[in-house]
Amino acid sequence: MRQRGGDGGRWRVTRRRWLATAAALCARGTVLRAGESTLNAEETRVRDEILARAREVGISRLKSRTTRNFLVLGNAPNSFMDQAGGICENLLADYLEFFQSRKFPVHPPESRMAVVILATPSQQLKFLGDDDDPSDAAPVFDPDANRLVFFDLRAGGMKFGDARPGAMKGKGLRERANTVTICHEAALLVMENTGMLDPEGDAPGAIREGLADFMENRPAAGRSPLGGVVNTGKLTTLVRTQPSPWIPVDRLLTDESLFEQSATIRRAEAQSWMMVNYLLRSPSRLPGFLAYLGAVNARRDSNHRLEDARAHLGDLAQLDQDLQATAAKWRTYYDGLPPAQKPQGL
């Protein structure tokens, strides 16, 4: 899917600068169809751009609805579109509450954020202009277009395979995957539109993915404090990939290929979740993490990643030792759970 690219495998962040001009475009604009809210000029532009793209690839009759902070367009069932809008709103509310209380410079979005929800993986691939096999399709935050492009996972895509007794399967697995994946991709969308991550900055994939992983394990309805529930999927991966080589933190923060290769991606994602969780929960580490995010947000290339990490996160060898000790504690926690309570992935 179209998530990464550019020089050195960096995440593609050469997109729009509409956040810088949104305030000037807030004159109330076009009224949508019956039962929908008025959009401002920027939101109207975004809506029309999505509708034009859908027509271009032969996807007609997109429905649209608004929540306080999201513009949702798609042709999925109304109930699923409404549920997705609610999930995004609850995520945003809990995100702002958690990070503002910890002095992160985050703020409500200046315009509604765009979410496209299509009925099938084939339609999503057509909308994105990708030629992937529909069975491999996955929902995605498209940073260049600044929108989340989702499809109902109950219609296919995203191969799942887990032979463990008791593991979630079939419809239940895909329904849970809908929620987790919406939360993960919406977290990336939210962070780039609320001041957490600069769209033009050089936050490593480990930081982007780790933060999104920290926010993805949420309920299908209602509020839930961030970090209040263990990310069972990433914990299970951390434990089950234990024989895999440990990824040193200096490589985790600099090597984007870890998140692109099938041999390393799951391990890299699990370690990224654990690292971000550790940095957010450690009182002695949190100020350095805040300063580090400020530094990488200001960068426009990846030439200073180790320099920034050492300057703000401290001795990386010591951090790596701390993270390995934390991983051992997580494994002990997992091993001590009764079999019926052991996390089973999603």
C-alpha positions as CSV (number, residue, x, y, z in Angstrom):
1,M,0.0,0.0,0.0
2,R,1.1,3.6,-0.5
3,Q,2.4,4.5,3.0
4,R,6.1,5.0,2.6
5,G,8.4,6.3,0.0
6,G,10.8,9.1,-0.9
7,D,14.5,9.4,0.0
8,G,16.0,6.7,2.1
9,G,12.6,5.0,2.5
10,R,11.2,7.9,4.5
11,W,7.5,8.2,5.1
12,R,6.0,10.4,2.4
13,V,5.2,13.7,3.9
14,T,5.6,16.1,1.0
15,R,1.9,16.8,1.0
16,R,-0.4,19.8,1.3
17,R,0.1,22.9,3.5
18,W,-3.6,23.4,4.1
19,L,-3.2,23.5,7.9
20,A,-1.2,26.7,7.5
21,T,-4.0,28.4,5.6
22,A,-7.1,26.8,7.1
23,A,-7.8,29.7,9.4
24,A,-8.1,32.0,6.4
25,L,-10.6,29.6,4.7
26,C,-13.1,29.4,7.5
27,A,-15.9,31.3,5.9
28,R,-18.9,29.0,6.0
29,G,-19.5,27.4,2.6
30,T,-21.5,24.8,0.8
31,V,-24.4,23.1,2.5
32,L,-24.4,19.4,2.0
33,R,-27.4,17.2,1.3
34,A,-30.3,17.0,3.8
35,G,-29.3,16.0,7.3
36,E,-25.6,17.0,6.9
37,S,-23.7,19.9,8.4
38,T,-22.4,23.0,6.7
39,L,-18.8,22.7,5.6
40,N,-16.2,25.5,5.5
41,A,-14.3,26.3,2.3
42,E,-11.4,24.0,3.0
43,E,-13.7,21.1,3.9
44,T,-15.7,21.7,0.8
45,R,-12.6,21.5,-1.3
46,V,-11.6,18.3,0.4
47,R,-15.0,16.8,-0.2
48,D,-15.1,17.8,-3.8
49,E,-11.6,16.3,-4.4
50,I,-12.7,13.0,-2.9
51,L,-15.9,12.9,-5.0
52,A,-13.9,13.7,-8.1
53,R,-11.4,11.0,-7.5
54,A,-14.2,8.5,-6.9
55,R,-15.9,9.4,-10.2
56,E,-12.6,9.2,-12.0
57,V,-12.1,5.5,-11.0
58,G,-15.8,4.5,-11.5
59,I,-17.0,4.6,-7.9
60,S,-20.3,6.4,-7.8
61,R,-22.9,7.5,-5.3
62,L,-20.7,8.2,-2.3
63,K,-22.6,9.1,0.8
64,S,-21.3,11.8,3.1
65,R,-21.8,12.7,6.8
66,T,-20.1,14.9,9.3
67,T,-19.1,14.6,12.9
68,R,-17.7,17.5,14.9
69,N,-14.2,16.8,13.7
70,F,-14.4,14.4,10.8
71,L,-15.8,14.4,7.2
72,V,-16.8,10.8,6.3
73,L,-17.5,9.8,2.7
74,G,-18.1,6.4,1.3
75,N,-20.4,3.7,0.1
76,A,-20.1,1.2,3.0
77,P,-23.3,0.4,5.0
78,N,-24.6,3.4,6.9
79,S,-24.2,1.7,10.2
80,F,-20.5,1.0,9.6
81,M,-19.8,4.6,8.4
82,D,-21.6,6.0,11.5
83,Q,-19.6,3.6,13.7
84,A,-16.4,4.6,12.1
85,G,-17.1,8.3,12.7
86,G,-17.9,7.6,16.3
87,I,-14.6,5.6,16.8
88,C,-12.6,8.5,15.3
89,E,-14.3,11.1,17.5
90,N,-13.8,9.1,20.7
91,L,-10.1,8.4,19.7
92,L,-9.5,12.2,19.2
93,A,-11.1,13.1,22.5
94,D,-9.1,10.6,24.5
95,Y,-5.9,11.5,22.5
96,L,-6.2,15.2,23.3
97,E,-7.0,14.5,27.0
98,F,-4.0,12.2,27.4
99,F,-1.4,14.2,25.6
100,Q,-2.4,17.7,26.7
101,S,-2.2,16.5,30.3
102,R,1.4,15.6,29.6
103,K,2.3,18.9,28.1
104,F,2.5,17.8,24.5
105,P,1.8,20.7,22.1
106,V,-1.4,19.2,20.6
107,H,-4.6,21.0,19.8
108,P,-8.0,20.3,18.2
109,P,-7.9,20.2,14.4
110,E,-8.6,23.4,12.5
111,S,-10.8,21.7,9.9
112,R,-12.6,18.4,9.8
113,M,-10.3,15.5,8.9
114,A,-11.3,13.3,5.9
115,V,-12.2,9.7,6.2
116,V,-13.1,7.6,3.1
117,I,-14.8,4.3,3.8
118,L,-15.5,2.0,0.8
119,A,-17.4,-1.2,0.7
120,T,-14.7,-3.5,-0.7
121,P,-10.9,-3.8,-0.9
122,S,-11.1,-3.7,-4.7
123,Q,-12.7,-0.3,-4.5
124,Q,-10.1,1.0,-2.1
125,L,-7.3,-0.1,-4.4
126,K,-9.0,1.6,-7.3
127,F,-9.4,4.8,-5.3
128,L,-5.8,4.8,-4.3
129,G,-4.5,3.8,-7.8
130,D,-2.8,0.7,-6.4
131,D,-2.4,-2.6,-8.3
132,D,-2.2,-4.8,-5.2
133,D,-4.0,-8.1,-5.0
134,P,-7.3,-7.3,-3.2
135,S,-6.7,-10.2,-0.7
136,D,-3.6,-8.2,0.4
137,A,-5.3,-4.9,0.6
138,A,-5.2,-3.0,3.9
139,P,-6.8,0.3,5.1
140,V,-4.3,3.1,5.0
141,F,-3.6,6.7,6.1
142,D,-2.6,8.5,2.9
143,P,-0.3,11.3,4.1
144,D,0.0,13.0,0.7
145,A,-3.8,13.4,0.4
146,N,-4.2,13.8,4.2
147,R,-7.0,11.3,4.5
148,L,-7.8,7.9,5.9
149,V,-8.9,5.5,3.1
150,F,-10.7,2.5,4.7
151,F,-12.8,-0.4,3.6
152,D,-15.0,-2.8,5.6
153,L,-12.7,-5.7,6.4
154,R,-15.6,-8.0,6.6
155,A,-15.6,-7.8,2.8
156,G,-12.1,-9.3,2.6
157,G,-8.5,-8.1,2.3
158,M,-5.9,-8.3,5.0
159,K,-5.1,-12.0,5.2
160,F,-5.4,-13.4,8.7
161,G,-3.9,-16.7,9.8
162,D,-3.6,-18.0,13.3
163,A,-3.9,-21.7,14.1
164,R,-3.7,-21.4,17.9
165,P,-6.6,-23.0,19.8
166,G,-9.0,-20.3,21.0
167,A,-7.6,-17.6,18.6
168,M,-10.3,-15.3,17.3
169,K,-11.4,-16.3,13.8
170,G,-13.8,-15.5,11.0
171,K,-16.4,-12.7,11.4
172,G,-15.4,-11.9,14.9
173,L,-11.8,-11.4,14.0
174,R,-12.6,-9.1,11.1
175,E,-15.1,-7.1,13.2
176,R,-12.4,-6.6,15.8
177,A,-9.8,-5.8,13.1
178,N,-12.1,-3.1,11.8
179,T,-11.9,-1.3,15.1
180,V,-8.2,-1.8,15.7
181,T,-7.3,-0.8,12.2
182,I,-9.5,2.3,12.1
183,C,-7.9,3.4,15.4
184,H,-4.4,2.8,14.1
185,E,-4.8,4.7,10.8
186,A,-7.0,7.4,12.4
187,A,-4.2,8.0,15.0
188,L,-1.8,8.7,12.2
189,L,-4.3,11.1,10.6
190,V,-5.0,12.8,13.9
191,M,-1.3,13.2,14.9
192,E,-0.5,15.0,11.6
193,N,-3.4,17.4,12.0
194,T,-3.2,18.4,15.7
195,G,0.5,19.3,16.2
196,M,1.9,16.0,17.4
197,L,3.8,15.2,14.2
198,D,4.7,17.8,11.6
199,P,3.6,16.5,8.2
200,E,6.9,17.8,6.7
201,G,9.1,16.5,9.6
202,D,11.3,13.5,9.9
203,A,9.7,11.4,12.7
204,P,11.0,7.9,12.2
205,G,8.6,5.1,11.3
206,A,9.2,3.6,14.7
207,I,7.9,6.7,16.4
208,R,4.9,7.0,14.1
209,E,4.0,3.4,14.3
210,G,4.7,3.2,18.1
211,L,2.4,6.1,18.8
212,A,-0.3,4.7,16.6
213,D,0.1,1.3,18.2
214,F,-0.2,2.9,21.6
215,M,-3.7,4.2,20.6
216,E,-5.1,1.3,18.5
217,N,-6.4,-1.1,21.1
218,R,-9.8,0.5,21.8
219,P,-13.4,-0.4,22.0
220,A,-15.8,-0.3,19.1
221,A,-17.9,2.3,21.0
222,G,-17.4,4.8,23.7
223,R,-14.4,6.6,25.4
224,S,-11.4,4.7,26.8
225,P,-8.3,6.3,28.3
226,L,-5.2,5.9,26.2
227,G,-2.9,3.2,27.5
228,G,-5.5,1.9,29.9
229,V,-5.6,-1.4,28.1
230,V,-2.5,-3.4,27.1
231,N,-2.1,-3.7,23.3
232,T,-2.7,-7.4,23.3
233,G,-1.7,-7.8,19.6
234,K,1.7,-6.2,20.0
235,L,2.3,-8.0,23.3
236,T,1.6,-11.3,21.7
237,T,3.9,-10.5,18.8
238,L,6.6,-9.4,21.2
239,V,6.4,-12.7,23.0
240,R,5.9,-15.0,20.1
241,T,8.8,-13.5,18.1
242,Q,11.1,-13.9,21.0
243,P,13.6,-16.1,19.1
244,S,13.9,-13.3,16.5
245,P,17.0,-11.1,16.9
246,W,16.5,-8.1,19.1
247,I,16.5,-4.8,17.1
248,P,18.9,-2.3,18.8
249,V,17.2,1.0,19.5
250,D,19.7,3.0,17.3
251,R,18.7,0.8,14.3
252,L,15.0,0.9,15.2
253,L,15.1,4.7,15.0
254,T,17.0,4.9,11.8
255,D,16.3,1.9,9.5
256,E,12.9,2.3,7.8
257,S,13.4,-0.9,5.9
258,L,12.6,-2.8,9.1
259,F,8.9,-1.7,8.5
260,E,8.9,-2.8,4.9
261,Q,10.3,-6.3,5.0
262,S,8.2,-9.3,6.0
263,A,11.1,-10.8,8.0
264,T,11.3,-7.8,10.4
265,I,8.1,-5.8,10.3
266,R,6.1,-7.6,13.0
267,R,9.1,-7.5,15.4
268,A,9.8,-3.9,14.6
269,E,6.2,-2.9,15.2
270,A,6.1,-4.7,18.6
271,Q,9.3,-3.2,19.8
272,S,8.2,0.3,18.6
273,W,4.9,-0.1,20.7
274,M,6.9,-1.2,23.7
275,M,9.4,1.7,23.3
276,V,6.8,4.4,23.0
277,N,4.8,2.9,25.9
278,Y,8.0,3.0,28.0
279,L,8.9,6.6,27.1
280,L,5.4,7.9,27.7
281,R,5.1,6.1,31.1
282,S,8.6,6.8,32.5
283,P,8.6,10.2,34.4
284,S,12.4,10.5,33.9
285,R,12.2,9.7,30.2
286,L,9.1,11.8,29.2
287,P,10.7,15.2,29.1
288,G,13.4,13.9,26.8
289,F,10.8,12.3,24.6
290,L,9.0,15.6,24.3
291,A,12.2,17.4,23.3
292,Y,13.0,14.6,20.8
293,L,9.7,14.9,19.1
294,G,10.2,18.6,18.8
295,A,13.6,18.0,17.2
296,V,12.5,15.5,14.6
297,N,9.4,17.5,13.7
298,A,11.7,20.4,12.8
299,R,13.9,18.2,10.5
300,R,13.4,18.0,6.8
301,D,15.8,15.1,6.1
302,S,17.0,12.0,7.9
303,N,20.6,12.9,8.2
304,H,20.4,13.7,11.9
305,R,18.4,10.9,13.4
306,L,21.1,9.5,15.7
307,E,22.3,13.0,16.6
308,D,18.7,13.9,17.7
309,A,18.1,10.7,19.5
310,R,21.4,10.9,21.5
311,A,20.8,14.6,22.3
312,H,17.3,14.1,23.8
313,L,16.9,10.4,24.6
314,G,20.3,10.1,26.2
315,D,22.8,7.2,25.9
316,L,21.2,4.9,23.4
317,A,23.1,1.8,24.7
318,Q,21.6,2.5,28.1
319,L,18.1,3.0,26.6
320,D,18.5,-0.2,24.7
321,Q,19.3,-2.1,28.0
322,D,16.3,-0.5,29.7
323,L,14.1,-1.6,26.8
324,Q,15.4,-5.1,26.9
325,A,14.7,-5.3,30.6
326,T,11.2,-3.9,29.9
327,A,10.6,-6.6,27.3
328,A,11.6,-9.3,29.8
329,K,9.0,-7.9,32.3
330,W,6.4,-8.1,29.6
331,R,7.3,-11.7,28.8
332,T,7.1,-12.5,32.5
333,Y,3.7,-10.8,32.6
334,Y,2.4,-12.8,29.6
335,D,3.8,-16.1,30.9
336,G,2.1,-15.6,34.2
337,L,-1.4,-15.2,32.7
338,P,-3.7,-18.2,32.9
339,P,-4.1,-19.9,29.5
340,A,-7.7,-18.6,29.1
341,Q,-6.5,-15.0,29.7
342,K,-3.5,-15.0,27.4
343,P,-4.0,-12.4,24.7
344,Q,-4.8,-14.0,21.4
345,G,-3.7,-11.2,18.9
346,L,-6.5,-9.0,17.8
